[in-house]
């Protein structure tokens, strides 16, 4: 696909492979479930799924039925688990497409049994709410759920829970949830896969790996929290970088105003460069003042960020076409997703997910030198 606009997100599949390999080693005998929900946390679900499957992953996880179907339509034949709520109307589709769904309540199990069609059993993983307060049966309902799932309509393949605070230094809630889940697991039938660990638990609490660990945010090289980032036993490799180029540059005089609302006035003669990226791409207005990298040096965004463009202040005149790094490494400088998250008062998970479809994802194996173009045989565009 031709790209005429220089703004793009570059996804390093080698970094994803390296992160996956590190988790596979840390998990010991447990499997790694690759979580590719939310379009692979903004990295591209199909490409990440293929990379994971090529490197030994046997189960992929998504959040919605539609995400599972997109993977199937993309030619992904590996087992897929939908971890979120699934309506009864999707049950026959799940049976036909061999998609595993989540049993999240006793009532859901009853409705799914009525909606199922004869033939292939409906594959389910049972969700237990041990303290997240979101989806799942209560621990005291486990025995009743096991009895209902013993029906020939179902193939009871797995059971899981989700830790609400495995990324915290305070482990009290984590330990409470683990204890509640242990009370349930004593009743689980033979042959049912048990998976309780998310990225944070896999990093910080390897003793609860069970049969499999679900790796989401850290598959993409992002720590679940600053605490985990500081104490992670794995050196995570960020897989996403965001880059663009200067499309216009001018010298302004003292007192010149920049962008909507005239929120910025130049203090002296300044070089102002325009970049073709704005809040319609995911560079939200709250990032005003955030720095970018130009020739490895930091330069601030000045004035309000527009829908399609933003402006940065430079120390000198540079040519149109000069590469600009918004996220990632350039020369000796680096801007991490965490920096954007702190500026916006949010968590790193949110940043790649808000990069819109207007920003093409370019897939590469390995890194490149700042300012040098990718060769066609080194990359693919989505």
Buried (B, 14 or more C-beta within 10 A) or exposed (E): EEEEBBBBBBBBBBBBBBBBBBBBEBBEEBBBBBBBBBBBBBBBBBBBBBBBBEBEBEBBBBBBBEBBBBBBEEEBEBBBBBBBBBEBEBBBBBBEBEBBBBBBBBEBBEEBBEBBEEEBBBBBBBBBBBBBEEBBBBBEBBEEBBEBBEBEBBBBBBBBBBBBBBBBEEEEBBEBBBEBBEEBBEEBEEEBBBBBBBBBBBBBBBEBBBBBBBBBBBBBBBBBBBBBBEEBEBEBBBBBBBBBBBBEBEEBEEEBEBBEEEEBEBEEEBBBBBBBBBBEBBBBBBBBEBBBBBBBBEBBBBBBBBEBBBBBBBEEEBEEEBBBBBBBBBBEBBBBBBBBBBBBEBBBBBBBBBBEEEBBBBBBEEBBEBBEEBEEEEBBEB
